[in-house]
Amino acid sequence: MLEGEWTEDLIVIAFPDLAHARGWYESPAYQRIVAFRTGNSSGDVILIEGVPPDHQATDVLTGGARRRG
């Protein structure tokens, strides 16, 4: 830990896009087992729009993706 006081576990699942993530969460297969997770653990589920594979943290300083090449 470099900064802050993170005290919990973090699980990250990558999807091609937000629509696929929502589709997984709302799928009949996941909905059949979600009670096992919620009944045996506590935590939050957060869907976050990702960044392109070539994203660099400095892109936010320039207002968008920088030209690469």
PDB file with one MODEL, atoms N, CA, C and O in Angstrom:
MODEL        1
ATOM      1  N   MET A   1       0.854  -1.170   0.000  1.00  0.00           N
ATOM      2  CA  MET A   1       0.000   0.000   0.000  1.00  0.00           C
ATOM      3  C   MET A   1       0.896   1.226   0.000  1.00  0.00           C
ATOM      4  O   MET A   1       1.699   1.411   0.914  1.00  0.00           O
ATOM      5  N   LEU A   2       0.765   2.050  -1.001  1.00  0.00           N
ATOM      6  CA  LEU A   2       1.566   3.265  -1.062  1.00  0.00           C
ATOM      7  C   LEU A   2       0.869   4.453  -0.430  1.00  0.00           C
ATOM      8  O   LEU A   2       1.514   5.294   0.196  1.00  0.00           O
ATOM      9  N   GLU A   3      -0.440   4.526  -0.588  1.00  0.00           N
ATOM     10  CA  GLU A   3      -1.213   5.638  -0.029  1.00  0.00           C
ATOM     11  C   GLU A   3      -2.543   5.098   0.480  1.00  0.00           C
ATOM     12  O   GLU A   3      -3.057   4.104  -0.033  1.00  0.00           O
ATOM     13  N   GLY A   4      -3.089   5.751   1.479  1.00  0.00           N
ATOM     14  CA  GLY A   4      -4.406   5.370   1.992  1.00  0.00           C
ATOM     15  C   GLY A   4      -4.343   4.186   2.937  1.00  0.00           C
ATOM     16  O   GLY A   4      -3.275   3.799   3.413  1.00  0.00           O
ATOM     17  N   GLU A   5      -5.513   3.619   3.196  1.00  0.00           N
ATOM     18  CA  GLU A   5      -5.616   2.508   4.137  1.00  0.00           C
ATOM     19  C   GLU A   5      -6.550   1.433   3.601  1.00  0.00           C
ATOM     20  O   GLU A   5      -7.548   1.115   4.247  1.00  0.00           O
ATOM     21  N   TRP A   6      -6.258   0.878   2.462  1.00  0.00           N
ATOM     22  CA  TRP A   6      -7.090  -0.163   1.866  1.00  0.00           C
ATOM     23  C   TRP A   6      -7.090  -1.368   2.790  1.00  0.00           C
ATOM     24  O   TRP A   6      -6.028  -1.890   3.129  1.00  0.00           O
ATOM     25  N   THR A   7      -8.258  -1.810   3.195  1.00  0.00           N
ATOM     26  CA  THR A   7      -8.333  -2.921   4.143  1.00  0.00           C
ATOM     27  C   THR A   7      -9.135  -4.098   3.606  1.00  0.00           C
ATOM     28  O   THR A   7      -9.320  -5.086   4.316  1.00  0.00           O
ATOM     29  N   GLU A   8      -9.596  -4.018   2.417  1.00  0.00           N
ATOM     30  CA  GLU A   8     -10.464  -5.059   1.862  1.00  0.00           C
ATOM     31  C   GLU A   8      -9.810  -5.736   0.671  1.00  0.00           C
ATOM     32  O   GLU A   8      -8.754  -5.312   0.200  1.00  0.00           O
ATOM     33  N   ASP A   9     -10.448  -6.787   0.194  1.00  0.00           N
ATOM     34  CA  ASP A   9     -10.028  -7.442  -1.038  1.00  0.00           C
ATOM     35  C   ASP A   9     -10.626  -6.701  -2.218  1.00  0.00           C
ATOM     36  O   ASP A   9     -11.661  -6.048  -2.085  1.00  0.00           O
ATOM     37  N   LEU A  10      -9.993  -6.797  -3.348  1.00  0.00           N
ATOM     38  CA  LEU A  10     -10.493  -6.193  -4.580  1.00  0.00           C
ATOM     39  C   LEU A  10     -10.464  -7.260  -5.660  1.00  0.00           C
ATOM     40  O   LEU A  10      -9.436  -7.891  -5.904  1.00  0.00           O
ATOM     41  N   ILE A  11     -11.602  -7.449  -6.298  1.00  0.00           N
ATOM     42  CA  ILE A  11     -11.700  -8.401  -7.394  1.00  0.00           C
ATOM     43  C   ILE A  11     -12.087  -7.611  -8.632  1.00  0.00           C
ATOM     44  O   ILE A  11     -13.087  -6.892  -8.624  1.00  0.00           O
ATOM     45  N   VAL A  12     -11.309  -7.737  -9.691  1.00  0.00           N
ATOM     46  CA  VAL A  12     -11.573  -7.022 -10.930  1.00  0.00           C
ATOM     47  C   VAL A  12     -11.830  -8.044 -12.024  1.00  0.00           C
ATOM     48  O   VAL A  12     -11.047  -8.975 -12.213  1.00  0.00           O
ATOM     49  N   ILE A  13     -12.926  -7.869 -12.741  1.00  0.00           N
ATOM     50  CA  ILE A  13     -13.259  -8.719 -13.877  1.00  0.00           C
ATOM     51  C   ILE A  13     -13.348  -7.814 -15.093  1.00  0.00           C
ATOM     52  O   ILE A  13     -14.127  -6.860 -15.094  1.00  0.00           O
ATOM     53  N   ALA A  14     -12.578  -8.090 -16.109  1.00  0.00           N
ATOM     54  CA  ALA A  14     -12.566  -7.256 -17.314  1.00  0.00           C
ATOM     55  C   ALA A  14     -13.552  -7.795 -18.350  1.00  0.00           C
ATOM     56  O   ALA A  14     -13.663  -9.003 -18.558  1.00  0.00           O
ATOM     57  N   PHE A  15     -14.256  -6.877 -18.984  1.00  0.00           N
ATOM     58  CA  PHE A  15     -15.181  -7.196 -20.065  1.00  0.00           C
ATOM     59  C   PHE A  15     -14.830  -6.312 -21.255  1.00  0.00           C
ATOM     60  O   PHE A  15     -14.186  -5.278 -21.078  1.00  0.00           O
ATOM     61  N   PRO A  16     -15.235  -6.694 -22.460  1.00  0.00           N
ATOM     62  CA  PRO A  16     -14.925  -5.868 -23.628  1.00  0.00           C
ATOM     63  C   PRO A  16     -15.495  -4.453 -23.537  1.00  0.00           C
ATOM     64  O   PRO A  16     -14.899  -3.502 -24.042  1.00  0.00           O
ATOM     65  N   ASP A  17     -16.652  -4.324 -22.891  1.00  0.00           N
ATOM     66  CA  ASP A  17     -17.275  -3.004 -22.746  1.00  0.00           C
ATOM     67  C   ASP A  17     -18.341  -3.086 -21.656  1.00  0.00           C
ATOM     68  O   ASP A  17     -18.619  -4.156 -21.113  1.00  0.00           O
ATOM     69  N   LEU A  18     -18.928  -1.936 -21.354  1.00  0.00           N
ATOM     70  CA  LEU A  18     -19.924  -1.862 -20.289  1.00  0.00           C
ATOM     71  C   LEU A  18     -21.160  -2.705 -20.599  1.00  0.00           C
ATOM     72  O   LEU A  18     -21.755  -3.291 -19.695  1.00  0.00           O
ATOM     73  N   ALA A  19     -21.540  -2.766 -21.848  1.00  0.00           N
ATOM     74  CA  ALA A  19     -22.713  -3.568 -22.231  1.00  0.00           C
ATOM     75  C   ALA A  19     -22.498  -5.047 -21.903  1.00  0.00           C
ATOM     76  O   ALA A  19     -23.416  -5.720 -21.434  1.00  0.00           O
ATOM     77  N   HIS A  20     -21.289  -5.551 -22.150  1.00  0.00           N
ATOM     78  CA  HIS A  20     -21.001  -6.952 -21.816  1.00  0.00           C
ATOM     79  C   HIS A  20     -21.019  -7.166 -20.304  1.00  0.00           C
ATOM     80  O   HIS A  20     -21.486  -8.202 -19.831  1.00  0.00           O
ATOM     81  N   ALA A  21     -20.519  -6.205 -19.552  1.00  0.00           N
ATOM     82  CA  ALA A  21     -20.528  -6.320 -18.091  1.00  0.00           C
ATOM     83  C   ALA A  21     -21.959  -6.357 -17.566  1.00  0.00           C
ATOM     84  O   ALA A  21     -22.294  -7.180 -16.714  1.00  0.00           O
ATOM     85  N   ARG A  22     -22.796  -5.466 -18.076  1.00  0.00           N
ATOM     86  CA  ARG A  22     -24.203  -5.468 -17.663  1.00  0.00           C
ATOM     87  C   ARG A  22     -24.887  -6.775 -18.072  1.00  0.00           C
ATOM     88  O   ARG A  22     -25.687  -7.329 -17.319  1.00  0.00           O
ATOM     89  N   GLY A  23     -24.569  -7.247 -19.248  1.00  0.00           N
ATOM     90  CA  GLY A  23     -25.137  -8.506 -19.726  1.00  0.00           C
ATOM     91  C   GLY A  23     -24.771  -9.674 -18.825  1.00  0.00           C
ATOM     92  O   GLY A  23     -25.605 -10.536 -18.549  1.00  0.00           O
ATOM     93  N   TRP A  24     -23.508  -9.704 -18.359  1.00  0.00           N
ATOM     94  CA  TRP A  24     -23.075 -10.747 -17.427  1.00  0.00           C
ATOM     95  C   TRP A  24     -23.848 -10.630 -16.120  1.00  0.00           C
ATOM     96  O   TRP A  24     -24.381 -11.621 -15.621  1.00  0.00           O
ATOM     97  N   TYR A  25     -23.912  -9.426 -15.565  1.00  0.00           N
ATOM     98  CA  TYR A  25     -24.570  -9.251 -14.272  1.00  0.00           C
ATOM     99  C   TYR A  25     -26.053  -9.607 -14.342  1.00  0.00           C
ATOM    100  O   TYR A  25     -26.596 -10.204 -13.412  1.00  0.00           O
ATOM    101  N   GLU A  26     -26.698  -9.247 -15.426  1.00  0.00           N
ATOM    102  CA  GLU A  26     -28.139  -9.470 -15.572  1.00  0.00           C
ATOM    103  C   GLU A  26     -28.477 -10.847 -16.139  1.00  0.00           C
ATOM    104  O   GLU A  26     -29.651 -11.195 -16.265  1.00  0.00           O
ATOM    105  N   SER A  27     -27.461 -11.625 -16.480  1.00  0.00           N
ATOM    106  CA  SER A  27     -27.709 -12.923 -17.110  1.00  0.00           C
ATOM    107  C   SER A  27     -28.422 -13.877 -16.164  1.00  0.00           C
ATOM    108  O   SER A  27     -28.214 -13.822 -14.952  1.00  0.00           O
ATOM    109  N   PRO A  28     -29.257 -14.748 -16.707  1.00  0.00           N
ATOM    110  CA  PRO A  28     -29.923 -15.753 -15.877  1.00  0.00           C
ATOM    111  C   PRO A  28     -28.914 -16.631 -15.117  1.00  0.00           C
ATOM    112  O   PRO A  28     -29.166 -17.018 -13.976  1.00  0.00           O
ATOM    113  N   ALA A  29     -27.788 -16.940 -15.742  1.00  0.00           N
ATOM    114  CA  ALA A  29     -26.784 -17.794 -15.087  1.00  0.00           C
ATOM    115  C   ALA A  29     -26.231 -17.119 -13.832  1.00  0.00           C
ATOM    116  O   ALA A  29     -26.133 -17.759 -12.785  1.00  0.00           O
ATOM    117  N   TYR A  30     -25.868 -15.838 -13.920  1.00  0.00           N
ATOM    118  CA  TYR A  30     -25.344 -15.148 -12.737  1.00  0.00           C
ATOM    119  C   TYR A  30     -26.444 -14.918 -11.707  1.00  0.00           C
ATOM    120  O   TYR A  30     -26.208 -15.058 -10.507  1.00  0.00           O
ATOM    121  N   GLN A  31     -27.617 -14.574 -12.157  1.00  0.00           N
ATOM    122  CA  GLN A  31     -28.710 -14.322 -11.221  1.00  0.00           C
ATOM    123  C   GLN A  31     -29.073 -15.568 -10.425  1.00  0.00           C
ATOM    124  O   GLN A  31     -29.566 -15.461  -9.302  1.00  0.00           O
ATOM    125  N   ARG A  32     -28.833 -16.756 -10.995  1.00  0.00           N
ATOM    126  CA  ARG A  32     -29.092 -17.998 -10.261  1.00  0.00           C
ATOM    127  C   ARG A  32     -28.118 -18.180  -9.095  1.00  0.00           C
ATOM    128  O   ARG A  32     -28.457 -18.836  -8.109  1.00  0.00           O
ATOM    129  N   ILE A  33     -26.914 -17.611  -9.193  1.00  0.00           N
ATOM    130  CA  ILE A  33     -25.916 -17.833  -8.143  1.00  0.00           C
ATOM    131  C   ILE A  33     -25.605 -16.587  -7.303  1.00  0.00           C
ATOM    132  O   ILE A  33     -24.853 -16.683  -6.333  1.00  0.00           O
ATOM    133  N   VAL A  34     -26.156 -15.442  -7.645  1.00  0.00           N
ATOM    134  CA  VAL A  34     -25.815 -14.208  -6.931  1.00  0.00           C
ATOM    135  C   VAL A  34     -26.154 -14.309  -5.442  1.00  0.00           C
ATOM    136  O   VAL A  34     -25.473 -13.693  -4.622  1.00  0.00           O
ATOM    137  N   ALA A  35     -27.167 -15.056  -5.082  1.00  0.00           N
ATOM    138  CA  ALA A  35     -27.527 -15.198  -3.669  1.00  0.00           C
ATOM    139  C   ALA A  35     -26.425 -15.897  -2.871  1.00  0.00           C
ATOM    140  O   ALA A  35     -26.285 -15.646  -1.673  1.00  0.00           O
ATOM    141  N   PHE A  36     -25.646 -16.762  -3.508  1.00  0.00           N
ATOM    142  CA  PHE A  36     -24.513 -17.393  -2.807  1.00  0.00           C
ATOM    143  C   PHE A  36     -23.485 -16.329  -2.411  1.00  0.00           C
ATOM    144  O   PHE A  36     -22.941 -16.363  -1.308  1.00  0.00           O
ATOM    145  N   ARG A  37     -23.227 -15.388  -3.319  1.00  0.00           N
ATOM    146  CA  ARG A  37     -22.269 -14.324  -3.016  1.00  0.00           C
ATOM    147  C   ARG A  37     -22.818 -13.398  -1.952  1.00  0.00           C
ATOM    148  O   ARG A  37     -22.145 -13.127  -0.958  1.00  0.00           O
ATOM    149  N   THR A  38     -24.022 -12.912  -2.143  1.00  0.00           N
ATOM    150  CA  THR A  38     -24.583 -11.939  -1.203  1.00  0.00           C
ATOM    151  C   THR A  38     -24.890 -12.561   0.156  1.00  0.00           C
ATOM    152  O   THR A  38     -24.886 -11.865   1.171  1.00  0.00           O
ATOM    153  N   GLY A  39     -25.154 -13.855   0.182  1.00  0.00           N
ATOM    154  CA  GLY A  39     -25.441 -14.520   1.447  1.00  0.00           C
ATOM    155  C   GLY A  39     -24.201 -14.912   2.236  1.00  0.00           C
ATOM    156  O   GLY A  39     -24.287 -15.237   3.420  1.00  0.00           O
ATOM    157  N   ASN A  40     -23.045 -14.881   1.575  1.00  0.00           N
ATOM    158  CA  ASN A  40     -21.817 -15.333   2.229  1.00  0.00           C
ATOM    159  C   ASN A  40     -20.708 -14.295   2.272  1.00  0.00           C
ATOM    160  O   ASN A  40     -19.615 -14.568   2.767  1.00  0.00           O
ATOM    161  N   SER A  41     -20.982 -13.120   1.760  1.00  0.00           N
ATOM    162  CA  SER A  41     -19.967 -12.068   1.773  1.00  0.00           C
ATOM    163  C   SER A  41     -20.665 -10.715   1.704  1.00  0.00           C
ATOM    164  O   SER A  41     -21.843 -10.611   1.361  1.00  0.00           O
ATOM    165  N   SER A  42     -19.910  -9.703   2.035  1.00  0.00           N
ATOM    166  CA  SER A  42     -20.448  -8.355   1.886  1.00  0.00           C
ATOM    167  C   SER A  42     -19.500  -7.571   0.982  1.00  0.00           C
ATOM    168  O   SER A  42     -18.287  -7.782   1.003  1.00  0.00           O
ATOM    169  N   GLY A  43     -20.048  -6.699   0.219  1.00  0.00           N
ATOM    170  CA  GLY A  43     -19.211  -5.911  -0.675  1.00  0.00           C
ATOM    171  C   GLY A  43     -20.062  -5.182  -1.687  1.00  0.00           C
ATOM    172  O   GLY A  43     -21.281  -5.343  -1.745  1.00  0.00           O
ATOM    173  N   ASP A  44     -19.403  -4.398  -2.461  1.00  0.00           N
ATOM    174  CA  ASP A  44     -20.064  -3.606  -3.486  1.00  0.00           C
ATOM    175  C   ASP A  44     -19.725  -4.163  -4.861  1.00  0.00           C
ATOM    176  O   ASP A  44     -18.644  -4.715  -5.067  1.00  0.00           O
ATOM    177  N   VAL A  45     -20.642  -4.018  -5.788  1.00  0.00           N
ATOM    178  CA  VAL A  45     -20.397  -4.351  -7.185  1.00  0.00           C
ATOM    179  C   VAL A  45     -20.474  -3.037  -7.944  1.00  0.00           C
ATOM    180  O   VAL A  45     -21.488  -2.341  -7.901  1.00  0.00           O
ATOM    181  N   ILE A  46     -19.407  -2.708  -8.630  1.00  0.00           N
ATOM    182  CA  ILE A  46     -19.320  -1.431  -9.337  1.00  0.00           C
ATOM    183  C   ILE A  46     -18.933  -1.704 -10.779  1.00  0.00           C
ATOM    184  O   ILE A  46     -17.960  -2.411 -11.043  1.00  0.00           O
ATOM    185  N   LEU A  47     -19.683  -1.152 -11.702  1.00  0.00           N
ATOM    186  CA  LEU A  47     -19.320  -1.234 -13.114  1.00  0.00           C
ATOM    187  C   LEU A  47     -18.691   0.099 -13.503  1.00  0.00           C
ATOM    188  O   LEU A  47     -19.281   1.156 -13.282  1.00  0.00           O
ATOM    189  N   ILE A  48     -17.514   0.049 -14.072  1.00  0.00           N
ATOM    190  CA  ILE A  48     -16.784   1.259 -14.441  1.00  0.00           C
ATOM    191  C   ILE A  48     -16.416   1.178 -15.913  1.00  0.00           C
ATOM    192  O   ILE A  48     -15.861   0.180 -16.371  1.00  0.00           O
ATOM    193  N   GLU A  49     -16.728   2.229 -16.643  1.00  0.00           N
ATOM    194  CA  GLU A  49     -16.339   2.309 -18.053  1.00  0.00           C
ATOM    195  C   GLU A  49     -14.825   2.300 -18.129  1.00  0.00           C
ATOM    196  O   GLU A  49     -14.161   3.082 -17.449  1.00  0.00           O
ATOM    197  N   GLY A  50     -14.289   1.439 -18.933  1.00  0.00           N
ATOM    198  CA  GLY A  50     -12.837   1.292 -19.032  1.00  0.00           C
ATOM    199  C   GLY A  50     -12.191   2.293 -19.970  1.00  0.00           C
ATOM    200  O   GLY A  50     -12.812   3.255 -20.420  1.00  0.00           O
ATOM    201  N   VAL A  51     -10.955   2.040 -20.242  1.00  0.00           N
ATOM    202  CA  VAL A  51     -10.168   2.864 -21.147  1.00  0.00           C
ATOM    203  C   VAL A  51      -9.638   1.973 -22.258  1.00  0.00           C
ATOM    204  O   VAL A  51      -9.562   0.756 -22.088  1.00  0.00           O
ATOM    205  N   PRO A  52      -9.271   2.559 -23.393  1.00  0.00           N
ATOM    206  CA  PRO A  52      -8.730   1.745 -24.483  1.00  0.00           C
ATOM    207  C   PRO A  52      -7.406   1.082 -24.082  1.00  0.00           C
ATOM    208  O   PRO A  52      -6.715   1.569 -23.188  1.00  0.00           O
ATOM    209  N   PRO A  53      -7.056  -0.021 -24.739  1.00  0.00           N
ATOM    210  CA  PRO A  53      -5.820  -0.732 -24.385  1.00  0.00           C
ATOM    211  C   PRO A  53      -4.565   0.143 -24.450  1.00  0.00           C
ATOM    212  O   PRO A  53      -3.609  -0.094 -23.711  1.00  0.00           O
ATOM    213  N   ASP A  54      -4.560   1.151 -25.327  1.00  0.00           N
ATOM    214  CA  ASP A  54      -3.362   1.989 -25.450  1.00  0.00           C
ATOM    215  C   ASP A  54      -3.413   3.218 -24.544  1.00  0.00           C
ATOM    216  O   ASP A  54      -2.601   4.131 -24.701  1.00  0.00           O
ATOM    217  N   HIS A  55      -4.350   3.255 -23.603  1.00  0.00           N
ATOM    218  CA  HIS A  55      -4.489   4.393 -22.695  1.00  0.00           C
ATOM    219  C   HIS A  55      -3.244   4.574 -21.838  1.00  0.00           C
ATOM    220  O   HIS A  55      -2.646   3.606 -21.367  1.00  0.00           O
ATOM    221  N   GLN A  56      -2.874   5.814 -21.648  1.00  0.00           N
ATOM    222  CA  GLN A  56      -1.806   6.160 -20.717  1.00  0.00           C
ATOM    223  C   GLN A  56      -2.374   7.162 -19.728  1.00  0.00           C
ATOM    224  O   GLN A  56      -3.198   8.000 -20.094  1.00  0.00           O
ATOM    225  N   ALA A  57      -1.945   7.082 -18.490  1.00  0.00           N
ATOM    226  CA  ALA A  57      -2.496   7.947 -17.452  1.00  0.00           C
ATOM    227  C   ALA A  57      -2.377   9.425 -17.815  1.00  0.00           C
ATOM    228  O   ALA A  57      -3.223  10.224 -17.413  1.00  0.00           O
ATOM    229  N   THR A  58      -1.354   9.800 -18.559  1.00  0.00           N
ATOM    230  CA  THR A  58      -1.176  11.208 -18.930  1.00  0.00           C
ATOM    231  C   THR A  58      -2.198  11.680 -19.951  1.00  0.00           C
ATOM    232  O   THR A  58      -2.296  12.881 -20.206  1.00  0.00           O
ATOM    233  N   ASP A  59      -2.964  10.768 -20.543  1.00  0.00           N
ATOM    234  CA  ASP A  59      -4.004  11.167 -21.505  1.00  0.00           C
ATOM    235  C   ASP A  59      -5.001  12.131 -20.883  1.00  0.00           C
ATOM    236  O   ASP A  59      -5.520  13.009 -21.572  1.00  0.00           O
ATOM    237  N   VAL A  60      -5.275  11.983 -19.601  1.00  0.00           N
ATOM    238  CA  VAL A  60      -6.251  12.863 -18.966  1.00  0.00           C
ATOM    239  C   VAL A  60      -5.743  14.298 -18.877  1.00  0.00           C
ATOM    240  O   VAL A  60      -6.546  15.224 -18.757  1.00  0.00           O
ATOM    241  N   LEU A  61      -4.452  14.499 -18.930  1.00  0.00           N
ATOM    242  CA  LEU A  61      -3.886  15.842 -18.865  1.00  0.00           C
ATOM    243  C   LEU A  61      -4.057  16.603 -20.167  1.00  0.00           C
ATOM    244  O   LEU A  61      -4.091  17.833 -20.176  1.00  0.00           O
ATOM    245  N   THR A  62      -4.164  15.864 -21.274  1.00  0.00           N
ATOM    246  CA  THR A  62      -4.289  16.501 -22.587  1.00  0.00           C
ATOM    247  C   THR A  62      -5.720  16.526 -23.088  1.00  0.00           C
ATOM    248  O   THR A  62      -5.982  17.026 -24.182  1.00  0.00           O
ATOM    249  N   GLY A  63      -6.656  15.993 -22.304  1.00  0.00           N
ATOM    250  CA  GLY A  63      -8.052  16.007 -22.692  1.00  0.00           C
ATOM    251  C   GLY A  63      -8.444  14.884 -23.625  1.00  0.00           C
ATOM    252  O   GLY A  63      -9.543  14.917 -24.178  1.00  0.00           O
ATOM    253  N   GLY A  64      -7.606  13.902 -23.822  1.00  0.00           N
ATOM    254  CA  GLY A  64      -7.942  12.782 -24.693  1.00  0.00           C
ATOM    255  C   GLY A  64      -6.717  11.974 -25.001  1.00  0.00           C
ATOM    256  O   GLY A  64      -5.638  12.220 -24.463  1.00  0.00           O
ATOM    257  N   ALA A  65      -6.887  11.014 -25.866  1.00  0.00           N
ATOM    258  CA  ALA A  65      -5.772  10.154 -26.222  1.00  0.00           C
ATOM    259  C   ALA A  65      -4.727  10.921 -27.013  1.00  0.00           C
ATOM    260  O   ALA A  65      -5.051  11.674 -27.931  1.00  0.00           O
ATOM    261  N   ARG A  66      -3.492  10.724 -26.649  1.00  0.00           N
ATOM    262  CA  ARG A  66      -2.393  11.346 -27.393  1.00  0.00           C
ATOM    263  C   ARG A  66      -2.122  10.524 -28.640  1.00  0.00           C
ATOM    264  O   ARG A  66      -2.431   9.334 -28.701  1.00  0.00           O
ATOM    265  N   ARG A  67      -1.550  11.169 -29.611  1.00  0.00           N
ATOM    266  CA  ARG A  67      -1.134  10.421 -30.803  1.00  0.00           C
ATOM    267  C   ARG A  67       0.066   9.565 -30.460  1.00  0.00           C
ATOM    268  O   ARG A  67       1.005  10.021 -29.807  1.00  0.00           O
ATOM    269  N   ARG A  68       0.026   8.350 -30.896  1.00  0.00           N
ATOM    270  CA  ARG A  68       1.150   7.439 -30.683  1.00  0.00           C
ATOM    271  C   ARG A  68       1.663   6.991 -32.045  1.00  0.00           C
ATOM    272  O   ARG A  68       0.909   6.943 -33.017  1.00  0.00           O
ATOM    273  N   GLY A  69       2.884   6.683 -32.105  1.00  0.00           N
ATOM    274  CA  GLY A  69       3.357   6.181 -33.368  1.00  0.00           C
ATOM    275  C   GLY A  69       4.751   6.427 -33.521  1.00  0.00           C
ATOM    276  O   GLY A  69       5.334   6.067 -34.544  1.00  0.00           O
TER     277      GLY A  69
ENDMDL
END
